[in-house]
Amino acid sequence: MIDTPNASLPPAAVATVRSDSFLTLHYRLSADDGSDYVSTFDLSPATLQMGSGQLADSLENCLLGLAAGKRHVFHLAGLDAFGPHNPRLVERIARSALPPGIELRVNSLIEFSSPDGAASFAGFLRELTDSSALFDFNHPLAGKPIRFEVEVIAIM
């Protein structure tokens, strides 16, 4: 009989994503019509600190318990992904109130700074007239069902 000293050891535990994990991953967010909103699969992988607010809670919840090395696809209902579309976040702003020199193109995302400069936020320019601009400050996928595809590469 051959002595195998490690034969009675349990197999190594597989690391899975926890609420405080730091991850390297590829991901894709697609609208219900199949159009990609964002994808890292053809780029460098992303890094993510779980629980830091870098990713919506609903998307982080999909990652919990996953192990590295497999691709997963999740389908989230419109209200579950980025919440409902809030009509109060659609605002008409006088062109004279917009920062001077800002380039305005319909269907583009415009970055704004808060009055104190401490934060920034983005609005999607929906409509432009001679006197005003209509901005939607909702997440572009708010109220829409999405497909979340993810491949966890490393868990730290």
C-alpha positions in Angstrom: 0.0 0.0 0.0 1.3 3.5 -0.9 1.1 6.1 1.8 -0.8 9.2 0.5 -0.6 11.7 3.4 -2.9 14.3 1.7 -5.6 11.8 0.6 -7.8 12.6 3.6 -7.7 16.4 3.1 -10.9 18.0 1.9 -10.8 19.6 -1.5 -9.8 23.3 -1.6 -12.8 25.6 -1.2 -13.7 27.5 -4.3 -13.8 31.3 -3.8 -17.1 32.9 -4.6 -18.1 36.5 -4.8 -19.1 38.1 -1.4 -20.5 41.5 -0.6 -17.0 42.8 0.2 -15.1 41.1 -2.6 -12.8 43.0 -5.0 -13.3 41.6 -8.5 -11.8 41.5 -12.0 -14.5 40.8 -14.5 -15.9 41.2 -18.0 -19.5 42.4 -18.2 -22.1 43.5 -20.8 -25.4 45.4 -20.2 -27.8 45.1 -23.1 -31.2 46.5 -23.6 -34.2 44.2 -24.3 -33.8 45.0 -28.1 -30.3 43.5 -28.0 -28.4 46.7 -28.3 -25.4 46.9 -26.0 -25.3 49.8 -23.5 -21.8 48.9 -22.3 -19.5 45.9 -22.8 -15.9 45.1 -21.6 -15.7 41.8 -23.4 -13.6 43.3 -26.3 -11.6 45.5 -24.0 -9.6 45.2 -20.8 -11.5 43.6 -17.9 -13.1 45.9 -15.3 -12.3 46.0 -11.6 -15.1 46.3 -9.0 -15.2 46.7 -5.3 -18.4 45.2 -4.2 -20.5 47.4 -2.0 -18.8 50.6 -3.1 -21.6 51.9 -5.3 -19.7 51.4 -8.5 -22.4 49.0 -9.8 -26.2 49.1 -9.1 -27.3 47.0 -6.2 -29.5 44.9 -8.4 -26.5 44.0 -10.6 -24.2 43.3 -7.6 -26.8 41.0 -6.2 -26.5 38.9 -9.4 -22.8 38.5 -8.7 -23.1 37.2 -5.2 -22.1 33.5 -4.9 -20.5 33.3 -8.4 -17.2 31.6 -8.8 -14.5 32.8 -11.3 -14.2 31.3 -14.7 -17.8 30.9 -16.0 -20.0 33.2 -18.0 -23.5 33.9 -16.6 -26.4 35.8 -18.1 -29.1 37.4 -16.0 -32.4 39.0 -17.2 -33.7 41.8 -15.1 -37.2 43.3 -15.3 -37.3 47.1 -16.0 -38.1 48.0 -12.4 -35.5 45.6 -11.0 -32.5 46.8 -12.9 -32.3 50.6 -12.6 -35.7 51.4 -11.2 -38.6 53.1 -12.9 -38.3 56.0 -15.2 -39.0 59.0 -13.1 -40.7 61.8 -15.1 -39.6 64.3 -12.4 -36.0 63.8 -13.6 -36.9 65.1 -17.1 -36.2 68.8 -17.0 -36.4 71.7 -19.5 -33.5 74.1 -19.0 -33.3 77.5 -20.6 -30.3 77.7 -23.0 -29.2 80.9 -21.3 -28.8 78.9 -18.0 -26.5 76.3 -19.6 -22.7 76.7 -19.2 -21.2 78.8 -22.0 -19.4 76.9 -24.7 -21.2 73.6 -24.0 -21.7 71.6 -27.2 -25.3 70.5 -27.5 -26.3 67.6 -29.7 -29.7 65.8 -29.4 -29.2 62.2 -28.2 -26.0 62.9 -26.5 -25.0 62.7 -22.8 -24.0 66.0 -21.2 -22.0 66.2 -18.0 -22.9 68.8 -15.4 -21.2 69.9 -12.2 -23.1 70.7 -9.1 -23.2 74.4 -8.1 -20.5 73.8 -5.5 -18.4 71.7 -8.0 -18.3 68.8 -5.5 -20.3 66.4 -7.7 -21.1 65.7 -11.3 -24.1 64.2 -13.0 -25.2 63.5 -16.5 -28.3 64.3 -18.5 -29.4 62.8 -21.8 -30.3 65.6 -24.2 -33.7 64.6 -25.7 -34.8 67.8 -27.4 -33.2 71.2 -28.4 -35.0 74.4 -29.3 -33.7 77.9 -29.8 -34.6 78.8 -26.3 -34.3 75.6 -24.2 -33.0 72.1 -23.9 -34.9 69.0 -22.6 -32.7 66.8 -20.4 -33.5 63.4 -19.0 -31.5 62.7 -15.8 -32.7 59.2 -15.4 -30.3 56.3 -15.9 -30.6 55.5 -19.7 -31.8 52.0 -18.9 -34.3 53.1 -16.2 -37.6 51.3 -16.6 -36.2 49.0 -19.3 -35.7 45.3 -19.0 -32.0 44.4 -19.4 -29.7 41.5 -20.0 -26.6 41.4 -17.7 -23.9 39.1 -18.9 -20.8 38.6 -16.7 -17.7 36.6 -16.5 -15.8 36.8 -13.2 -12.1 36.5 -13.8 -10.7 36.9 -10.4 -11.9 37.3 -6.8 -9.7 39.0 -4.2 
